[in-house]
Amino acid sequence: MVRLATGFGYSLVQLAEVRNIKYGRFVIPGNTLAVVVRTLKWGDSDVLFSGRGTVEGQAAVSGRFRLRYYNLADDDPRYRRRDQLLIESAKERFRALGGETLPGRDVVEKG
């Protein structure tokens, strides 16, 4: 979602913070963990989410997490080519997993 929302404009998306994690029902092999994630706040270089995971309607996990996105060249211009390679790699993985580009749009709405 972060990559789509930023038009694959950043080479790295990093877990920056996890808060208020609460565990409920144990998820055993064979169970399906249904996950719902909401966007709480977009920043200039990060985004805050809340998430909840359930198994058969019972809470298994919930909490908040922040992802940070940036380019290596932000700190050192010599890494610009490395950023390009990482972004192309992320696009290839996205397509391989069944992702598609949005027709006529480079960026999805941040909300």
N, C-alpha and C positions, 0 to 999 in steps of 0.2 A: 504494500500500500504506500509506504513512504517513497519507494522508488517511482511508482506511477505518479504520485502526487507531485513529485519534484521533477517529473519528466526525465528520470534517470540522470539527473544533473549532478549527482554526488557519487564519488567512488566508494565511500565507506558509510555504512549504517551500523552503528554500534550501540549495544545495550549500555546505557549510562547509569541507570538507577532503577532499583526495584523497591517498592514500599508496600506496607500494609498487607503482606501476604498472609492469607488465612487458608488453612488446609481443612478439608472436611472428609468426605468419603474417600477411602483408598481406591485407587484405580488399579485393578488387577489385569493381568494379560487376558485379552479377549474382550474386555470392556471397550466401549466407545466413549471417548472424552469429547463432548461437544463444547466448543469454545466460542464465546462471543466477546469481541473486543470493540470498545467505543473510543473514539478520539475525544479527548478532553480539551487539549489546547495545542495549537501549532505555534512554535516560536520561529525565529530566524534560522536557527540551526538545530532545533530539537522539536520533538513532539511527545506529548504526554498522553498515555492511554490508560484505560481501566479495562480489566478483563475478568471473565468468570468462566470457569469450566465446570460442567456437570456430567454426571453419569446417571442415566435413567431418571433424570429430573432432580437428582440430589446433588447438592454442592460438593465439589471435589477440591476446588481451589479458586481463590479470587485475590485480586490485588491491583496495584498500579505499577506502571513501568514507563520509563522515559527512554526514547531512542534519540541518539545524536547523529546527525548526518553532516558530512564534510568532505572536502577533497584534501589530499596530501599537499597539493600545490598551494593551499591556503597559507601554509607555513613556509614552504620552500618551492619556488617556481620550477626547480629542477625536476620535480616529481609530476609535472603536467602530463608527460607521456604515460607514466605509470597509472595516473588517474584514468586516462582514456582507455587503457587496456583493461583495467578493473571494471569500468562501466560497460565495455563491450562484453566482458565475461558475464556480468550480471544480466545483461539483456539476453544472452544466449541461454543462461540457466532459466530465466523467466519463460522464454519460448519453449524450451525443452519440457518444462513442467505444465505446458498447456496455456500459458499466458498469451494474450494477444494485445496488439497495440490498439489504441483507441482511434478510430477513423477520424482524420481531420483535426486531431487534438494532440498536443504534446504534453499537456498537464491536466490532471483531473482536479476537480474543485477541492480545496482544503476546507474542511468543515468541522 
